[in-house]
């Protein structure tokens, strides 16, 4: 019985090419066809053999008959032929006509009919021609109805009997002999008409017999094949039913013990195997269905758990970010305010350390949040106009202080064909470059870091940062862009970091449609690069600066930093200048770009008819003396940024005056815009945050400030008075900031009041609350913790600073201290760390500690300077090195940094065997010593003794 579950499966149907053949191609039909074909072939062969034998027999009979007649006639005509008697020969031939076989020679048939009218007697042949030939071949006499044919079959020459089938006549020739000699030839020609009749009769008989035999053979073969093919057909039918019904419970009947029986047993064994396999497969399917159901349930539970974990992770990140940022906001802003206030130098550095540590913690938090955003695919990219060179300037300026602390040279090169503006996300571009620079500074113990911005292939912009750091092993390069990955764990312990920066930068580059890579040699440094498809807009690349013909081409680069020398040298070469190092400088050198300390150590303006540019770090003690002495025409601030370098290069190449004085950029960075007329409302439930906001806004000149603790109080405050700007915390009791903003917007709209800008003060930077400020109708967001600069930028976006409205110069954070100017002037001369230590020791020792220390320096410094001058005048390198070392040591120990640096260079040259300091250069140290004594006296609380100062000048 067929299993109802085994419904025919269309996919398992036998293809048409494998289906059972039709009836005309059955095995029985093929056997019958083989038998009939065999019989037909056999009878065909027999018929052909019979025909062959018949033709041979006919040829023999025809030859024997004609030869007999010819011999008789030859004997009768021998005398006439020998005598050449044509009449007698003719009579002999005429005698042939008396025979039955030669009636045709007379032109008549028997019974008085003509030869043309004969239709019967096709069983015999007729003589159609007879002739007697002379020995020379000429005819003596002949008789017949036609001339002799050239294709007559010669029965005496042994030709193949088959040639009779293609010839109509046959001939026989015998010699005519007389007295033992040949006197001629007798030729008889007979037609072959009776041959065709005999052959046709033979074929008719063969065909009849063949047909009868084939019928008999087919009948016999049919009876035999039924016995052979019936079991095979039964087996084939069983197979067909199994195939169609897919019922493997059927079996084949084994009728006999022969090959067909073996085939049937094999088929039954195959069905048994299939049935066993199906049974096991059904059991496995049942288990599999149960397993799939179980696994599906497990997967569903795991998916729900993963989604819950992911949601928990997002909630945790958002919550922890908010909870960390809230106290961090108060710590960072207060530390920044403290560092900018009137504190003793050591306490001020403590505040700066706190601020920098907080910023480092904030950077780690931001890295983790950015990584979570990228990993979740929720990172949104802006597409606005941005100046790529400005981003490079910002990043280089941002990391300048870190480069100074680590003693590294930091420089940037922007190719002249880089577009002025491109479409991109400035924040993310800066993030990628910042990660590169931060990574380079972190893993470079000494040397330099060079930032490059160039055009890449296919219109791409290529950002790259090259360092001279520790390098990366080849087997570790592939893991650098993985999250939390560094070269090895010792790297983390030695240099710090989370290992997230490069991973985030890599994913940002991919999100922008670009790519990122690294090239590194272990122990020689690394180059990290990113190519980004940023579309150029506007006027394209800036115009290439070219040197004017009237401006000299030679320029000396006397710079200590390799990266700075390379970046400036490349731009100068592109502008048409010929750069050379200080060692190769000659009289033909037109211009100089040198470190301010190098120029100060030289003690004069570098030789050459061109202009001199000095390069100095912020607070470099050598900058002011060089400019005051006229030894340099312009001051470049280190690290050189494109905004400042582009203007200086234009002036240098064109021979025009420099646009601005030295230090403009550095001082401008430290200024905060002032908003004394602004009316600002701050709503925050944290007393610490309200105090932070009060102090931060005070630094921006805000005096009309209203502070409230929740959203309802903010709403009531807006009902009572008008504000120019509202800073609203998002999460507050009673009424949160977002609901308060919506209420303020609704009341203003209903009453027709002007729209007041509302800025969200929130620590929510990820999660559901990150974009709540937009939904509430707020105008901007200031993320906690914020810096004074970020707060000032936010205020400037909605308010007009006093400097811009009244035309007065902006105030500075440093301007808050009334006596800050003398300290800034002394900052370049003195080492604040050393002075802080002296002040601390003086506070502990009491008495006249400061006076005694300063008095010792006043007593010994002029003498050491005099010894140095004598050694220099004598050209005694050893004495010069000792004197310079002595004065350098006492100067550095008391905090005279600028003087100590200059003396250190003189000492280094002297120990190398070179005495380059001239009298003029030594004389230049005297005013530097005077300013150092005056600054030390001011800081240590001791007035300088005019007589001692004058004595110092005279001895120097």
BAVO-350937 format. One line per field, with one value per residue (C-alpha): x, y, z; residue number from 1. Coordinates in pm, whole numbers, plus 50000, padded with zeros to 5 digits. Last residue first. Example, Ala and Ser with C-alpha at 12.3 -4.5 7.8 and 13.67 -1.06 7.14 Angstrom:
2
x = [51367/51230];
y = [49894/49550];
z = [50714/50780];
i = [2/1];
***
This chain:
956
x = [58133/58308/58150/57802/57826/57946/57645/57412/57587/57556/57191/57115/56814/56510/56449/56107/56209/56006/56117/56480/56483/56342/56603/56889/56771/56731/57089/57225/57053/57201/57550/57509/57514/57866/57977/57830/58004/58333/58298/58167/58275/58542/58518/58684/58368/58380/58365/58060/57874/57969/57845/57517/57477/57550/57258/57025/57139/57073/56717/56656/56777/56598/56850/57002/56990/57200/57452/57502/57523/57781/58008/57954/58034/58354/58464/58384/58568/58871/58880/58824/59098/59056/59218/58925/58680/58865/58866/58494/58411/58616/58421/58089/58203/58290/57953/57769/57956/57845/57494/57433/57547/57323/57020/57068/57128/56831/56598/56702/56675/56468/56234/56357/56012/55884/56224/56222/55880/55996/56307/56100/55857/56152/56291/55954/55901/56225/56299/56368/56060/55824/55970/55763/55453/55512/55551/55220/55022/55012/54643/54538/54224/54422/54541/54196/54210/54003/53892/54004/53747/53538/53218/53012/53290/53485/53167/53081/52754/52541/52405/52709/52946/52792/52858/53213/53276/53143/53367/53667/53593/53584/53280/53214/52939/52809/52687/52385/52216/51885/51637/51307/51241/51295/51638/51733/51628/51905/52143/51864/51800/52159/52480/52597/52382/52593/52365/52358/52104/52119/51802/51791/51497/51230/51069/50736/50404/50222/50120/50455/50650/50427/50480/50858/50891/50676/50886/51205/51064/50973/51329/51485/51306/51018/51002/51353/51616/51768/51822/52018/51920/52147/51911/52024/51926/51679/51349/51185/50911/50768/51114/51192/50873/50975/51324/51177/50965/51269/51478/51751/51763/52055/52014/52319/52353/52728/52870/53228/53336/53532/53210/53039/53285/53248/52868/52848/53076/52868/52552/52723/52822/52473/52334/51972/52069/51893/52114/51952/52167/52131/52427/52563/52908/52964/53343/53519/53801/54163/54419/54432/54493/54814/54959/54849/54984/55320/55526/55393/55161/55154/55520/55632/55653/55942/55700/55846/55898/55561/55375/55575/55486/55117/55111/55312/55060/54748/54946/55057/55421/55469/55627/55552/55716/55880/55963/56252/56519/56843/56676/56798/56443/56338/56621/56587/56210/56231/56522/56324/56086/55746/55554/55804/56027/56116/56303/56269/56557/56545/56801/57140/57336/57504/57294/57201/57412/57477/57504/57355/57058/57019/57031/56785/56545/56555/56646/56494/56753/56751/56981/57263/57535/57782/57772/57557/57656/57675/57346/57161/57058/56731/56695/56372/56120/55788/55786/56132/56006/55712/55948/56194/55923/55797/56144/56292/55989/56012/56386/56365/56687/56636/56906/56731/56935/56772/56903/56659/56697/56384/56376/56244/55947/55921/55608/55316/55078/54723/54498/54327/53962/53753/53454/53406/53630/53465/53623/53695/53922/54270/54406/54767/54976/55352/55573/55916/56268/56289/56057/55977/55621/55369/55009/54671/54337/54061/53788/53410/53346/53232/53559/53762/53551/53603/53979/53983/53779/54013/54313/54190/54060/54387/54313/54622/54939/55297/55486/55208/55007/55315/55406/55074/55177/55151/54824/54466/54163/53953/54121/54297/54643/54591/54737/55050/55146/55333/55541/55663/55568/55795/55955/55919/56046/55699/55502/55141/54938/54619/54553/54265/54118/54068/54143/54484/54585/54614/54821/54800/55112/55173/55535/55635/55992/56279/56264/56050/55793/55506/55276/55354/55267/54947/54834/54910/54718/54427/54409/54403/54108/53925/53986/53827/53544/53472/53511/53262/53305/53261/53588/53732/54065/54152/54498/54720/54971/55052/54999/55300/55278/55532/55594/55949/55956/56081/55807/55665/55701/55515/55237/55212/55188/54915/54621/54815/54887/54525/54387/54634/54554/54183/54244/54428/54121/53890/53536/53209/52944/52863/52804/52847/52607/52739/52464/52620/52623/53000/53052/52843/53007/53351/53254/53136/53457/53671/53470/53524/53897/53914/53725/53981/54262/54083/54053/54422/54499/54284/54432/54784/54702/54573/54894/55090/54908/54987/55356/55347/55166/54808/54642/54380/54408/54488/54198/53951/54072/54055/53704/53595/53749/53622/53269/53224/53379/53105/52837/53044/53080/52708/52609/52866/52775/52408/52463/52717/52498/52188/52380/52519/52178/52028/52304/52251/51875/51933/52179/51935/51652/51874/51987/51625/51533/51837/51749/51393/51521/51768/51489/51266/51560/51650/51291/51277/51614/51499/51196/51408/51657/51378/51247/51600/51650/51328/51410/51751/51595/51341/51615/51828/51533/51456/51818/51797/51477/51655/51949/51709/51535/51869/51981/51652/51693/52041/51903/51714/51362/51039/51173/50884/51001/50913/50680/50737/50945/50643/50762/50443/50604/50943/50805/50553/50825/51053/50771/50700/51069/51073/50764/50922/51239/51033/50846/51160/51303/50993/50831/51150/51125/50767/50838/51154/50963/50698/50959/51153/50843/50759/51119/51130/50817/50943/51282/51125/50918/51207/51437/51186/51130/51504/51568/51299/51448/51791/51665/51480/51783/52004/51756/51836/52207/52257/52488/52795/52985/53330/53517/53885/54122/54362/54531/54751/54721/54584/54318/54242/53971/54036/53758/53595/53313/53101/52862/52599/52409/52690/52666/52533/52766/53059/52958/53093/53442/53647/53818/53902/53688/53342/53425/53156/53078/53180/53304/52980/52972/52744/52379/52121/52372/52592/52962/53216/53589/53618/53967/54166/54495/54437/54112/53795/53479/53167/52850/52608/52283/52279/51978/51947/51699/51456/51297/51101/50826/50779/50889/50759/51098/51237/50979/50706/50673/50614/50970/51124/51264/51560/51755/52030/51760/51685/52028/51944/51681/51932/51883/52028/52358/52367/52388/52726/52850/52707/52883/53216/53155/53077/53377/53622/53952/54090/54179/53845/53659/53850/53800/53435/53283/53546/53497/53117/53134/53381/53166/52855/53035/53200/52861/52705/52995/53032/52663/52650/52960/52835/52493/52648/52864/52564/52358/52633/52665/52290/52274/52545/52358/52040/52217/52366/52025/51873/52121/52080/51705/51717/51950/51737/51427/51593/51730/51393/51229/51488/51442/51070/51096/51338/51097/51180/50860/50663/50800/51104/51076/51193/51562/51577/51252/51401/51286/51074/51250/51184/50818/50789/50517/50339/50503/50301/50013/50232/50132/50000];
y = [59290/59453/59789/59644/59455/59763/59953/59687/59689/60067/60058/59798/59597/59597/59262/59095/58769/58839/59198/59123/58833/59050/59324/59074/58909/59244/59335/58994/59037/59387/59236/58937/59156/59265/58904/58907/59233/59103/58799/58451/58197/58014/57660/57360/57151/57239/57603/57551/57372/57641/57921/57735/57684/58052/58149/57905/58015/58381/58300/58069/58288/58087/58096/57760/57837/58151/57985/57698/57915/58149/57856/57673/57987/58042/57680/57669/57999/57872/57560/57751/58005/58253/58524/58765/58485/58389/58752/58794/58474/58585/58915/58726/58512/58826/58985/58667/58624/58914/58962/58587/58582/58878/58707/58404/58613/58840/58545/58376/58698/58561/58273/57926/57785/58081/58124/57760/57803/58118/57941/57646/57874/58056/57728/57631/57977/57975/58341/58560/58483/58512/58846/59045/58839/58902/59273/59275/59072/59345/59428/59064/59026/59120/58760/58648/58909/59214/59293/59613/59888/59933/59971/59691/59457/59500/59476/59132/59093/58806/58483/58305/58510/58357/58005/58095/58238/57922/57708/57929/57913/57536/57312/56999/56969/57008/57347/57285/57518/57685/57503/57394/57107/56848/56993/56983/56619/56519/56358/56253/55917/55806/55999/56353/56407/56635/56924/57303/57360/57702/57910/58214/58442/58475/58819/58842/58797/58693/58349/58290/58394/58175/57870/57918/57955/57644/57442/57559/57466/57120/57077/57218/56986/57103/57017/56868/56938/56747/56965/57257/57585/57876/58155/58449/58817/58810/58990/59023/58885/58611/58486/58454/58252/58007/57979/57911/57637/57490/57452/57616/57977/58215/58562/58742/59106/59120/58933/59037/58705/58619/58684/58427/58163/58265/58261/57942/57760/57882/57757/57425/57381/57470/57195/57242/57453/57747/58035/58358/58610/58982/59097/59450/59350/59092/59055/58830/58620/58666/58388/58304/58664/58669/58387/58518/58868/58749/58955/59255/59243/59262/59235/59506/59409/59235/59015/58682/58790/58962/58667/58424/58617/58619/58244/58166/58332/58154/57841/57782/57780/57597/57822/58192/58381/58712/58972/59198/59033/59171/59504/59502/59513/59228/59000/59102/59024/58681/58537/58483/58242/58292/58133/57963/58162/58177/58485/58616/58810/59012/59028/59194/58925/58872/58765/59050/59045/58856/58515/58366/58596/58490/58124/58182/58350/58039/58127/58227/58426/58612/58711/58461/58574/58634/58271/58027/57662/57591/57775/57533/57621/57713/57848/58045/58013/57997/57617/57617/57837/57602/57304/57479/57584/57225/57067/57317/57286/56907/56905/57151/57338/57606/57805/57806/58035/58198/58269/58393/58769/58974/59196/58913/58863/58522/58329/58248/57996/58128/57948/57627/57628/57941/57798/57429/57123/56786/56584/56222/56136/55980/55907/55871/55751/55768/55586/55612/55472/55212/54969/55101/55217/55291/55329/55326/55497/55496/55725/55710/55943/55647/55470/55765/55780/55409/55448/55753/55565/55267/55499/55671/55367/55220/55352/55567/55539/55565/55313/55099/55099/55023/54743/54583/54547/54733/54888/54765/54887/54874/54742/54988/54891/54518/54488/54683/54441/54184/54457/54589/54955/55258/55407/55765/55980/56096/56143/56263/56235/56386/56319/56493/56287/56416/56080/56040/56259/56634/56732/56808/56712/56709/56659/56529/56563/56407/56254/56015/55978/55747/56003/56284/56062/55930/56281/56394/56109/56128/56502/56455/56218/56435/56750/56586/56468/56817/56982/56750/56787/56997/57160/57510/57670/57381/57217/57309/57502/57194/57239/57153/57136/57144/56999/56970/56760/56848/56649/56953/57170/56916/56902/57281/57283/57016/57254/57485/57196/57084/57431/57504/57173/57246/57591/57429/57217/57520/57387/57420/57187/56819/56693/56331/56143/55852/55610/55297/55123/55072/55431/55564/55335/55439/55804/55749/55572/55838/56115/55959/55928/56292/56401/56223/56396/56730/56669/56592/56913/57120/56962/57012/57377/57424/57284/57511/57810/57687/57684/58032/58202/58270/58569/58397/58218/57879/57918/57991/57687/57474/57607/57521/57176/57079/57215/57044/56723/56706/56698/56518/56203/56163/56246/56016/55751/55777/55782/55502/55296/55354/55252/54948/54861/54890/54666/54424/54423/54371/54093/53935/53956/53804/53534/53454/53441/53233/52992/52963/52909/52655/52460/52472/52378/52091/51962/51989/51817/51532/51476/51516/51263/51013/51068/51035/50707/50573/50709/50541/50209/50238/50336/50039/49801/49949/49891/49532/49487/49625/49391/49095/49197/49232/48889/48743/48905/48753/48411/48245/48293/48466/48713/48957/49317/49502/49773/49958/50229/50425/50735/50700/50773/50616/50313/50257/50286/50045/49791/49836/49786/49464/49336/49434/49244/48942/48961/49019/48669/48450/48707/48728/48360/48374/48698/48554/48254/48476/48715/48423/48281/48617/48668/48318/48383/48718/48578/48294/48538/48776/48493/48367/48709/48774/48449/48532/48876/48723/48480/48753/48983/48711/48636/48967/48894/48932/48702/48786/48519/48571/48331/48405/48365/48139/47972/47686/47317/47238/47502/47666/47917/48051/48094/48415/48445/48747/48883/49154/49403/49473/49610/49298/49078/49258/49072/48758/48893/48869/48541/48633/48375/48515/48852/49093/49327/49686/49771/49663/49470/49624/49548/49307/49032/48869/48894/48800/48846/49122/49268/49172/49094/48722/48750/48784/48579/48740/48662/48904/48904/48552/48512/48433/48215/48251/48569/48368/48617/48964/48926/49199/49358/49026/48993/48731/48444/48162/48200/48542/48726/48951/48663/48706/48708/48355/48251/48052/47853/47734/47792/48137/47984/47852/48207/48221/47930/48086/48407/48225/48065/48400/48568/48315/48412/48071/48006/48143/47930/47618/47687/47785/47457/47397/47746/47705/47395/47553/47868/47669/47484/47803/47979/47710/47671/48046/48101/47811/47931/48291/48178/47968/48255/48492/48241/48188/48560/48601/48314/48474/48806/48629/48446/48771/48939/48636/48658/49036/49003/48726/48927/49240/49045/48897/49236/49406/49136/49186/49565/49535/49306/49550/49835/50133/50146/50120/50449/50485/50502/50838/50935/51214/51355/51411/51174/51348/51425/51800/51730/51529/51271/51239/51000/51090/50878/50564/50336/50000];
z = [53110/53406/53323/53283/53610/53786/53652/53781/54115/54141/54043/54316/54201/54423/54592/54600/54436/54120/54075/54164/53921/53643/53707/53719/53395/53222/53314/53203/52863/52839/52889/52657/52347/52435/52395/52046/51960/52093/51872/51965/51706/51904/51766/51931/51975/52345/52240/52020/52300/52554/52327/52276/52650/52713/52493/52669/53016/52938/52835/53134/53419/53692/53978/53894/53521/53566/53801/53557/53246/53406/53495/53165/52963/53165/53127/52754/52693/52886/52670/52344/52402/52117/52324/52284/52365/52682/52796/52732/52917/53215/53218/53207/53500/53694/53616/53733/54058/54279/54143/54166/54527/54605/54448/54668/54980/54915/54853/55177/55383/55664/55602/55522/55433/55236/55073/54972/54804/54627/54506/54379/54199/54044/53911/53763/53616/53421/53352/53052/52843/53137/53241/52996/53080/53449/53392/53200/53457/53718/53674/53648/53442/53131/53111/53007/52738/52663/52310/52140/52104/51787/51983/51836/51738/52059/52269/52133/51936/52063/51911/51765/51983/52295/52163/52067/52414/52577/52356/52439/52812/52787/52809/53013/52920/52569/52448/52223/51976/51885/52105/51955/52198/51925/51858/52228/52251/52010/52260/52498/52331/52355/52316/52397/52706/52929/52850/52848/52570/52408/52379/52150/52235/51965/51974/52156/51978/52295/52164/51995/52305/52522/52296/52272/52652/52700/52455/52626/52969/52842/52717/53035/53275/53492/53863/53859/53594/53303/52994/53135/52972/52873/52767/52554/52505/52793/52848/53187/53411/53193/53111/53483/53538/53263/53410/53754/53603/53430/53743/53958/53840/53773/53619/53476/53378/53437/53138/53060/52906/53220/53413/53195/53315/53680/53677/53469/53710/54003/53834/53757/54119/54240/54015/53903/53605/53436/53317/53191/53005/52950/52739/52778/52907/52630/52594/52345/52491/52395/52423/52056/51964/52164/51966/51631/51683/51810/51577/51391/51099/50719/50633/50396/50025/49846/49655/49764/50125/50151/50002/50217/50534/50440/50366/50679/50912/50787/50707/51062/51175/51503/51609/51569/51287/51373/51112/51019/51234/51387/51454/51814/51947/51719/51832/52195/52195/52036/52235/52554/52377/52545/52260/52034/51804/51436/51311/50957/50804/50484/50210/50160/50342/50675/50969/51205/51517/51838/51670/51985/51944/51581/51681/51967/51725/51508/51151/50820/50627/50297/50010/50042/49799/50082/50164/50356/50317/50690/50742/50519/50163/49995/49642/49615/49331/49520/49501/49657/49940/49998/50014/50242/50489/50526/50537/50784/51011/51004/51072/51362/51438/51176/50997/50660/50433/50131/49783/49518/49556/49500/49190/48975/49205/49373/49287/49517/49360/49351/49593/49481/49377/49336/49519/49578/49587/49654/49933/49839/50135/50135/50482/50588/50881/50833/51080/51239/51207/51486/51309/50966/50908/50637/50748/50580/50542/50284/50164/50129/50423/50635/50548/50676/50992/51047/51022/51250/51510/51498/51508/51824/52012/52141/52491/52540/52742/52614/52826/52973/52652/52444/52685/52595/52233/51899/52007/51978/52175/51856/51546/51316/51437/51388/51035/51128/51404/51193/51029/51363/51420/51442/51754/51645/51361/51263/50945/50942/50622/50486/50118/49942/49660/49304/49142/49313/49603/49643/49943/50315/50508/50884/50995/51338/51461/51652/51995/52199/51918/52016/52180/51939/51640/51799/51887/51533/51367/51611/51560/51182/51201/51453/51251/50952/51174/51305/50966/50795/50422/50112/50011/50034/49947/49721/49765/49469/49684/49894/50266/50482/50860/51141/51487/51624/51937/52288/52464/52645/52336/52123/52382/52372/51993/51983/51943/51712/51474/51488/51419/51141/50967/50995/50848/50557/50485/50458/50507/50319/50456/50433/50786/50880/51107/51314/51401/51250/51588/51577/51467/51753/52010/51886/51914/52270/52371/52207/52373/52714/52649/52534/52848/53066/52879/52918/53290/53313/53122/53358/53670/53537/53462/53815/53958/53723/53871/54218/54126/53969/54250/54151/53990/53774/53441/53592/53834/53557/53364/53677/53745/53394/53413/53760/53715/53382/53513/53775/53500/53239/53446/53516/53161/53007/53260/53169/52792/52805/53038/52827/52516/52694/52836/52491/52360/52646/52585/52217/52294/52543/52293/52030/52272/52359/51993/51922/52202/52072/51723/51857/52025/51720/51504/51738/51736/51361/51344/51566/51345/51036/51175/51235/50884/50746/50931/50786/50446/50456/50551/50271/50027/50131/50095/49754/49647/49766/49561/49255/49309/49340/49015/48831/48952/48837/48495/48473/48547/48832/48714/48812/49077/49124/49185/49502/49628/49957/49784/49671/49491/49288/48952/49018/49197/48918/48655/48840/48858/48488/48406/48608/48421/48090/48184/48281/47944/47743/47717/47681/47464/47260/47151/47021/46842/46694/46546/46393/46259/46108/45931/45789/45683/45520/45314/45203/45108/44902/44703/44652/44540/44279/44139/44127/43932/43677/43635/43576/43309/43123/43137/42988/42698/42533/42510/42126/41933/41725/41531/41386/41161/41123/40829/40635/40924/40812/40862/40519/40553/40884/40980/41323/41575/41701/41956/42016/42279/42250/42467/42714/43072/43241/43033/43204/43522/43356/43410/43090/42996/42633/42452/42530/42382/42496/42206/42279/41924/41761/41425/41169/41181/41043/40960/40703/40631/40360/40309/40571/40611/40920/40746/40796/40607/40806/40771/40923/41113/41284/41483/41606/41837/42205/42391/42678/42545/42307/42283/42144/41796/41566/41505/41388/41117/41137/40881/41128/41250/41255/40963/40889/40747/41006/41273/41188/41293/41607/41421/41156/40779/40814/40888/40529/40412/40576/40372/40061/40135/40162/39823/39674/39842/39707/39869/39789/40151/40262/40011/40120/40492/40470/40580/40850/40988/40978/41194/41433/41459/41542/41822/41948/41959/42169/42410/42461/42529/42774/42960/42975/43099/43373/43485/43485/43681/43936/44000/44022/44267/44480/44478/44578/44858/44995/44982/45146/45436/45472/45478/45733/45962/45925/46011/46320/46433/46384/46590/46868/46855/46875/47174/47350/47306/47083/46879/47204/47338/47563/47943/48078/48116/47856/47987/48333/48607/48864/49193/49192/49117/49439/49419/49751/49989/50295/50166/50192/49907/50000];
i = [956/955/954/953/952/951/950/949/948/947/946/945/944/943/942/941/940/939/938/937/936/935/934/933/932/931/930/929/928/927/926/925/924/923/922/921/920/919/918/917/916/915/914/913/912/911/910/909/908/907/906/905/904/903/902/901/900/899/898/897/896/895/894/893/892/891/890/889/888/887/886/885/884/883/882/881/880/879/878/877/876/875/874/873/872/871/870/869/868/867/866/865/864/863/862/861/860/859/858/857/856/855/854/853/852/851/850/849/848/847/846/845/844/843/842/841/840/839/838/837/836/835/834/833/832/831/830/829/828/827/826/825/824/823/822/821/820/819/818/817/816/815/814/813/812/811/810/809/808/807/806/805/804/803/802/801/800/799/798/797/796/795/794/793/792/791/790/789/788/787/786/785/784/783/782/781/780/779/778/777/776/775/774/773/772/771/770/769/768/767/766/765/764/763/762/761/760/759/758/757/756/755/754/753/752/751/750/749/748/747/746/745/744/743/742/741/740/739/738/737/736/735/734/733/732/731/730/729/728/727/726/725/724/723/722/721/720/719/718/717/716/715/714/713/712/711/710/709/708/707/706/705/704/703/702/701/700/699/698/697/696/695/694/693/692/691/690/689/688/687/686/685/684/683/682/681/680/679/678/677/676/675/674/673/672/671/670/669/668/667/666/665/664/663/662/661/660/659/658/657/656/655/654/653/652/651/650/649/648/647/646/645/644/643/642/641/640/639/638/637/636/635/634/633/632/631/630/629/628/627/626/625/624/623/622/621/620/619/618/617/616/615/614/613/612/611/610/609/608/607/606/605/604/603/602/601/600/599/598/597/596/595/594/593/592/591/590/589/588/587/586/585/584/583/582/581/580/579/578/577/576/575/574/573/572/571/570/569/568/567/566/565/564/563/562/561/560/559/558/557/556/555/554/553/552/551/550/549/548/547/546/545/544/543/542/541/540/539/538/537/536/535/534/533/532/531/530/529/528/527/526/525/524/523/522/521/520/519/518/517/516/515/514/513/512/511/510/509/508/507/506/505/504/503/502/501/500/499/498/497/496/495/494/493/492/491/490/489/488/487/486/485/484/483/482/481/480/479/478/477/476/475/474/473/472/471/470/469/468/467/466/465/464/463/462/461/460/459/458/457/456/455/454/453/452/451/450/449/448/447/446/445/444/443/442/441/440/439/438/437/436/435/434/433/432/431/430/429/428/427/426/425/424/423/422/421/420/419/418/417/416/415/414/413/412/411/410/409/408/407/406/405/404/403/402/401/400/399/398/397/396/395/394/393/392/391/390/389/388/387/386/385/384/383/382/381/380/379/378/377/376/375/374/373/372/371/370/369/368/367/366/365/364/363/362/361/360/359/358/357/356/355/354/353/352/351/350/349/348/347/346/345/344/343/342/341/340/339/338/337/336/335/334/333/332/331/330/329/328/327/326/325/324/323/322/321/320/319/318/317/316/315/314/313/312/311/310/309/308/307/306/305/304/303/302/301/300/299/298/297/296/295/294/293/292/291/290/289/288/287/286/285/284/283/282/281/280/279/278/277/276/275/274/273/272/271/270/269/268/267/266/265/264/263/262/261/260/259/258/257/256/255/254/253/252/251/250/249/248/247/246/245/244/243/242/241/240/239/238/237/236/235/234/233/232/231/230/229/228/227/226/225/224/223/222/221/220/219/218/217/216/215/214/213/212/211/210/209/208/207/206/205/204/203/202/201/200/199/198/197/196/195/194/193/192/191/190/189/188/187/186/185/184/183/182/181/180/179/178/177/176/175/174/173/172/171/170/169/168/167/166/165/164/163/162/161/160/159/158/157/156/155/154/153/152/151/150/149/148/147/146/145/144/143/142/141/140/139/138/137/136/135/134/133/132/131/130/129/128/127/126/125/124/123/122/121/120/119/118/117/116/115/114/113/112/111/110/109/108/107/106/105/104/103/102/101/100/99/98/97/96/95/94/93/92/91/90/89/88/87/86/85/84/83/82/81/80/79/78/77/76/75/74/73/72/71/70/69/68/67/66/65/64/63/62/61/60/59/58/57/56/55/54/53/52/51/50/49/48/47/46/45/44/43/42/41/40/39/38/37/36/35/34/33/32/31/30/29/28/27/26/25/24/23/22/21/20/19/18/17/16/15/14/13/12/11/10/9/8/7/6/5/4/3/2/1];
***
